[in-house]
Amino acid sequence: MKHLIIAGSAVLLLGCSKNNPPPTSFTMYSAMQYENMPALSTIGFQQLDLINETSLFTSSTDESPDTSKVAALAVQAAAMTGVPACLDIEAWSYSNSALASTIDSFMTVIDVFKEHDPNGLGFYGVVPNDAYNWTNIGPLGSTNYLNWQQLNIALTPIAQQVAMFFPSFYTFDDDTDSWKDFVSATLSELHKYNVIKPVYAFLWPQYHDGTPDQYQFIDTAVWRCELETLYPQVNGIVLWSSSKVLPGVSNVWDPTWPWWITTQAFMAEHHIQ
């Protein structure tokens, strides 16, 4: 754990600077699914149309896109004026043997969706492809890193056609340096697409499953560091949570959660409303 410097209401994590220029605009979106959540629109959160993959598959045994279902979802999205559409499709493989088929499936979804919703869509963790954390791709220049870069190049047709990007930066531990390396690597890959489109980063205020602290709420200093790191680099943050009741933690909304108080302080200091 990094050392903390506490001065009044400001909490700084060493190695996590707040001295970055502010973005021209910044939006907070809620895709959280805690029970008994209040309407967060009254405190500055915007709505996100998060579409689950199962709603567009042909059937429970056929994971190919059903164009009629995709069209219907696009019509619904088009009626939600000003609400970005993010499709969460994680079932399709990125293996060498399946990659061409996967790209074709994504392009089919894009083409059909855009016919009915001219505002377009984005995909959760697709371009650049979500490597989950730094240990999966680091160090820079390693075989894993180069393979990840090659995959991102192959996914360029998708990057060219989406309207926005939704990279995922979930938390696996309190190593903020490695987390920031992962963010930098991912955004560097995104910039290689040479397109100017909004970037909305997914964050989950709980530690990822499969980690020693899985499902526990993130340490507030680490959480604030993540918010401040992303603030000057993206157009907004999407806060997500699982709808499942996870072991070891309550899924019922609690406005006194320390991470939530930290989030509100972050938004107030940056005048996000």
Phi and psi in degrees as a GROMACS rama.xvg file:
@    title "Ramachandran Plot"
@    xaxis  label "Phi"
@    yaxis  label "Psi"
@TYPE xy
-71.3187  158.175  LYS-2
-73.9498  148.776  HIS-3
-108.357  144.921  LEU-4
-116.709  119.028  ILE-5
-115.347  123.358  ILE-6
-138.961  107.709  ALA-7
61.2327  -127.672  GLY-8
-90.1458  -4.24391  SER-9
-88.2499  131.068  ALA-10
-123.169  114.936  VAL-11
-113.002  134.022  LEU-12
-95.937  124.099  LEU-13
-56.4367  135.21  LEU-14
88.8132  -0.0330903  GLY-15
-127.346  89.1695  CYS-16
-77.2835  146.268  SER-17
-104.062  2.97536  LYS-18
-89.5257  49.7408  ASN-19
-109.146  149.423  ASN-20
-64.89  142.593  PRO-21
-70.6151  150.257  PRO-22
-71.0998  163.147  PRO-23
-68.5143  -29.8315  THR-24
-154.376  152.325  SER-25
-149.623  131.786  PHE-26
-126.362  137.73  THR-27
-103.494  128.141  MET-28
-114.813  146.987  TYR-29
-111.638  121.472  SER-30
-122.913  26.6587  ALA-31
-77.4206  148.798  MET-32
-128.234  34.2168  GLN-33
-69.5364  151.748  TYR-34
-72.049  145.324  GLU-35
60.5696  34.6147  ASN-36
-71.2661  140.927  MET-37
-77.7004  172.659  PRO-38
-76.1261  108.367  ALA-39
-81.2852  -5.43921  LEU-40
-64.1165  -23.3801  SER-41
-74.9307  -13.7749  THR-42
-120.224  22.5829  ILE-43
106.982  -0.463357  GLY-44
-87.6293  142.218  PHE-45
-102.903  163.511  GLN-46
-88.4249  143.722  GLN-47
-122.797  135.569  LEU-48
-91.2407  90.129  ASP-49
-92.7122  115.216  LEU-50
-106.588  120.544  ILE-51
-77.0669  145.543  ASN-52
-58.5656  -35.599  GLU-53
-64.1424  -20.89  THR-54
-78.0789  -8.22155  SER-55
-121.597  -1.78704  LEU-56
-74.6435  154.521  PHE-57
-61.8122  -42.668  THR-58
-162.21  179.305  SER-59
-68.5309  -18.1803  SER-60
-110.601  -6.17825  THR-61
-125.406  106.587  ASP-62
-91.4174  15.7709  GLU-63
-75.3805  153.606  SER-64
-71.2971  133.589  PRO-65
-91.9903  111.028  ASP-66
-62.7353  -32.0056  THR-67
-68.8189  -37.6325  SER-68
-68.4965  -41.3868  LYS-69
-61.8181  -42.7919  VAL-70
-61.6081  -43.1155  ALA-71
-64.3886  -40.0116  ALA-72
-64.8266  -37.7565  LEU-73
-66.3814  -39.6401  ALA-74
-60.7882  -44.0223  VAL-75
-62.7097  -41.809  GLN-76
-65.0644  -39.0716  ALA-77
-63.2148  -28.7688  ALA-78
-77.6638  -13.7453  ALA-79
-94.0272  78.4762  MET-80
-57.0628  127.813  THR-81
78.8141  4.95831  GLY-82
-104.116  117.055  VAL-83
-65.2525  145.867  PRO-84
-104.974  123.643  ALA-85
-122.265  120.8  CYS-86
-98.5001  127.974  LEU-87
-102.706  96.7388  ASP-88
-118.476  109.169  ILE-89
-119.371  -1.03076  GLU-90
-80.7402  -25.4428  ALA-91
-78.8171  138.474  TRP-92
-82.1295  148.068  SER-93
-110.728  17.2662  TYR-94
-65.9635  158.818  SER-95
-56.7316  -39.4207  ASN-96
-73.61  -25.0029  SER-97
-104.76  -7.92578  ALA-98
-60.5576  -44.4631  LEU-99
-60.8596  -42.2843  ALA-100
-66.0668  -39.3454  SER-101
-63.3069  -44.4507  THR-102
-62.4344  -41.7657  ILE-103
-60.0899  -40.5663  ASP-104
-65.3755  -43.2122  SER-105
-62.5644  -42.0983  PHE-106
-66.3257  -34.2333  MET-107
-62.8411  -45.3704  THR-108
-60.1829  -45.0918  VAL-109
-60.735  -48.9806  ILE-110
-60.8181  -46.4669  ASP-111
-68.2852  -43.2714  VAL-112
-60.6941  -45.5653  PHE-113
-69.3884  -21.2758  LYS-114
-64.0862  -30.5399  GLU-115
-110.6  -15.3698  HIS-116
-136.05  97.3577  ASP-117
-64.2429  -15.2272  PRO-118
-72.8173  -16.4299  ASN-119
78.4506  -166.413  GLY-120
-152.595  173.179  LEU-121
-135.57  165.845  GLY-122
-119.351  136.01  PHE-123
-66.7754  120.573  TYR-124
62.0372  25.2561  GLY-125
-97.3071  -51.7455  VAL-126
-128.519  116.198  VAL-127
-63.6375  155.4  PRO-128
-68.1568  137.39  ASN-129
-70.5771  114.959  ASP-130
-93.1544  3.21498  ALA-131
75.3895  -53.1109  TYR-132
-159.502  170.829  ASN-133
-61.5903  -36.4851  TRP-134
-64.205  -22.0716  THR-135
-73.9013  -23.3513  ASN-136
-123.09  -24.9455  ILE-137
-73.1718  162.356  GLY-138
-80.2224  167.744  PRO-139
-54.0549  129.347  LEU-140
87.6675  -3.24498  GLY-141
-71.6419  169.548  SER-142
-59.7987  -43.1139  THR-143
-61.9323  -41.771  ASN-144
-63.8397  -45.8437  TYR-145
-65.8902  -38.4862  LEU-146
-63.7647  -39.673  ASN-147
-63.3937  -42.2418  TRP-148
-63.5915  -40.6798  GLN-149
-64.1357  -38.048  GLN-150
-62.8517  -43.242  LEU-151
-62.9244  -35.7134  ASN-152
-63.8773  -43.493  ILE-153
-62.4335  -27.5501  ALA-154
-86.7668  6.94984  LEU-155
-53.4721  -41.003  THR-156
-56.8488  -34.1809  PRO-157
-70.5804  -44.6085  ILE-158
-59.7004  -33.718  ALA-159
-71.6026  -23.5283  GLN-160
-105.203  -18.6638  GLN-161
-73.3681  159.353  VAL-162
-92.2849  -18.6818  ALA-163
-159.685  163.823  MET-164
-114.874  144.1  PHE-165
-130.506  73.6952  PHE-166
-70.6669  154.824  PRO-167
-111.715  130.301  SER-168
-130.546  57.1148  PHE-169
-71.5897  166.925  TYR-170
-108.707  129.453  THR-171
-108.958  -23.1737  PHE-172
-163.785  -171.124  ASP-173
-95.2538  14.4739  ASP-174
-81.2662  87.5151  ASP-175
-69.7003  -26.3905  THR-176
-65.0463  -47.0746  ASP-177
-65.7846  -37.1099  SER-178
-62.4561  -43.3611  TRP-179
-67.3744  -34.9708  LYS-180
-61.0991  -40.6461  ASP-181
-65.2635  -42.5573  PHE-182
-61.1557  -47.7573  VAL-183
-61.6721  -42.5239  SER-184
-63.0257  -43.5491  ALA-185
-66.0101  -45.8789  THR-186
-68.5376  -30.6713  LEU-187
-64.1443  -40.9816  SER-188
-63.8052  -40.0768  GLU-189
-61.9611  -42.3527  LEU-190
-65.7594  -23.1211  HIS-191
-66.7321  -20.036  LYS-192
-71.2139  -14.6517  TYR-193
56.3903  42.6877  ASN-194
-127.354  146.259  VAL-195
-104.216  99.9367  ILE-196
-141.892  154.098  LYS-197
-60.7068  145.282  PRO-198
-122.704  119.253  VAL-199
-119.588  117.227  TYR-200
-90.5812  132.158  ALA-201
-82.9787  130.329  PHE-202
-128.375  146.7  LEU-203
-123.144  121.694  TRP-204
-74.0606  12.8822  PRO-205
-123.478  151.168  GLN-206
-67.5714  142.127  TYR-207
-62.7496  150.297  HIS-208
-63.9026  151.686  ASP-209
86.6424  3.62051  GLY-210
-107.905  161.981  THR-211
-55.6423  -33.561  PRO-212
-105.937  27.6574  ASP-213
-50.18  133.131  GLN-214
75.0575  -11.2868  TYR-215
-71.0598  152.309  GLN-216
-72.9067  142.653  PHE-217
-65.979  142.491  ILE-218
-51.4055  135.108  ASP-219
-63.7244  -34.5164  THR-220
-67.2239  -40.3849  ALA-221
-65.0983  -43.5578  VAL-222
-61.528  -44.8581  TRP-223
-64.709  -37.4676  ARG-224
-61.0477  -41.8675  CYS-225
-65.034  -44.1305  GLU-226
-60.6965  -45.9961  LEU-227
-69.251  -34.1987  GLU-228
-65.3708  -41.7153  THR-229
-76.9877  -29.5659  LEU-230
-50.0232  -48.5533  TYR-231
-84.3191  -2.08981  PRO-232
-110.343  -15.2994  GLN-233
-131.501  174.704  VAL-234
-91.904  -10.089  ASN-235
175.379  173.285  GLY-236
-126.873  137.275  ILE-237
-105.786  116.131  VAL-238
-87.6568  124.555  LEU-239
-122.454  151.966  TRP-240
-149.084  156.962  SER-241
-74.5834  150.257  SER-242
-85.4353  -8.92932  SER-243
-79.0075  153.028  LYS-244
-81.9699  110.714  VAL-245
-95.4985  145.715  LEU-246
-65.2928  136.679  PRO-247
88.2618  3.32027  GLY-248
-154.157  144.553  VAL-249
-77.561  140.903  SER-250
-99.5103  9.68003  ASN-251
-90.5237  129.278  VAL-252
-54.0541  134.524  TRP-253
-136.598  108.686  ASP-254
-66.2897  -8.18186  PRO-255
-95.8688  3.19247  THR-256
-54.1252  130.283  TRP-257
-57.6269  -39.4018  PRO-258
-63.5435  -34.0184  TRP-259
-71.9978  -40.4151  TRP-260
-62.1632  -40.1459  ILE-261
-63.1888  -40.679  THR-262
-62.4785  -44.2274  THR-263
-64.1791  -38.0756  GLN-264
-64.6286  -42.5321  ALA-265
-58.3977  -46.7562  PHE-266
-66.0298  -38.7722  MET-267
-66.5799  -43.8721  ALA-268
-66.0137  -30.2348  GLU-269
-99.9471  7.57792  HIS-270
56.2002  43.9157  HIS-271
-91.4961  115.976  ILE-272
